Every structure is written in structure tokens, then in C-alpha cells.
């Protein structure tokens, strides 16, 4: 027999509980985690109101910041403390610290989340760490001052860029060997695969360009330049890159030019420049991809860009010298 409908006082109580649970879930539908390099904190913003939910003290000089694939934790590189803070996304508390070796700059995880890849800026290494135990698997020598990391969708390749060597290094995750070194423009900062994995984009802050690399041949197939009327080229410093899910549009943070470039990812033509705060470094999307969040290092705020209109709609204050930004749905 089918269960009887709930009657009497139980039904409204259950309905009220469902509503309260729904409201609680909606209240924490998404959260922004921003690493503040000078304050030694992570600011947590509500993804709807953009109000500060929490300010989490970290170890010294937090920079690279990502969420784990299961969204249960946010990982933050503490450059001057040589470790990673693990922040529980439910309690917003640091639950443990993982030793990384000297000066971790940025980090990435394997697609499963089982391994962490860390760029150690001061000793030209990439350190591979088991996430569950914090034990080191290996260290891989790369170029001088490694920074941004990218992981291929099949998990077989990790790319790290080295600022002083001006290279993108391709690492085979089955052998932990560098299999290719691609010379790019001066001071590369970030590497990002296109959504279809056919190409890899590398931003070069001092060179003022983005190199588009074919990962199969390890050849540069195009170099994107930027030209902003009234802005000297020396101030155009590409850093963070994000693609729309369809791969048609790329957003590139341009550092001291105080703008985000909107680029047609097929023609490589710059369609628009969006004025944001001072010195935008890293950027990321909201979970539904309707908003783009930009961390502005010198105005100590985050700019929210409406993706459909490609307009900056709001800036919200965070800590001093915001460096990286991660979003947890």
C-alpha cells in the first residue's frame, strides 16, 4: 500500500523544516574566498549579497588559492610560512596545515583531488603532495621562479610556467618528468587550457602578451597583443585568464592597465576592455557563470562583472593586497 498522506500537526512542521533548510542552503549557495597577501587573511564573501561572512587568519603571505574538487575545502599557499592552509568550507575554520617546502606561490590539484601540485618559487621546483596524508610524493626541477599551474582534463599533464626562465614546462604525471619546455614572452604568470583542451594559453605579464600553445606539438600557434588607447604598453600586464564554458570568449586580467580584456577565443581579436579596480591579478566565475569576480591588488577590492553585458556592476572591499580568488558553490 502507498504511504498515507501526513496529516495533523506533523505536515506543517515538516513543511516549515523544509523551508528553513531551503533558506539555509540558499543563504550559502556560493561563497568567494579571497587571499589577502598583506593582511595574512582570507576574506569570505557571500555570493549573493557580497557581504563579508568571515575573515580567516592564515599563515604568512597567502597567495595561490583554490577549492578542492569536492568543494569541501579551500587550499591557500602561505608563501612566507612554506605551507598550505586547509580551510573547511562548512565551518570556515583552518583544519590543518600541509608542509610544501620553501615559498609556495600557486597550487593545483589532480582531477581526483588526491594529489596537490605546488610551485615553489624560491627553489625552482614543483612539489607533488598526497592530499590525505600531506606526504610528499616527489619534487620536479623546473625553471626559475615557477608560478601558475594547469592540469589537463585527462590528468596526464601538468603545466607550470616559470617567470624568470620565461617558459612553460610540460610534466608527464605518469613519470613525473618534464617532457617539453616552450619559450614564451617575458615573465609568464598563468597557464590555462581551453575548455576543449586543444590549446593552452599562457599570460606573460612583462611581455604584455598571451601565447597560445598547441599541447600536442608544444608549438606556439598565436600570440595575442593588447592595445588600450591612452595606456602605455608597459602597464599592460596580462595575468589571470578565464574562459566561458563554450570556449568562445576569454577574459584576461591586465594588471596595471586596470582592465579586463574580452577576447574572441577563436579569432584572438580583443573585443572590449572592461575598467575594473587597480591591478587586477586573478579572476574566476560564479558557479552559474553569470558573474566574473576580479581580485584587484592595489584597490583592495573585488570587482563583479556581469558576463552577459560584459560590464562591471559593483566592487566590494576585502583585505589588503588581494591576490587570488576561489569560489565554492
Buried (B, 14 or more C-beta within 10 A) or exposed (E): EEEEEEEEEEEEEEEEEEEEEEEEEEEBBBBBBBBBBBBBBBBBBBBEEBEBBBBBEBBEBBBBBBBBEEBBBBBBBBBBBBBBBBBEBEEBEBEEBBBBBEBBBBBBBBEEBEBBBBBBBBBBBBBBBEBEEBEBEEBBEBBBBBBBBBBBEEEEBBBBBBBBBBBBBBBEBEEBEBEBBBEBBEBBBBBBBBBEBEBBBBBBBBBBBBBBBBBEEBEBEBBBBBEBEEBEEEBBBBBBBBBBEEBEBBBBBBBBBBBBBBBEBEEBEBEEBBEBBBBBBBBBBBEEEEBBBBBBBBBBBBBBBBBEEBEBEEBBEBBEBBBBBBBBE
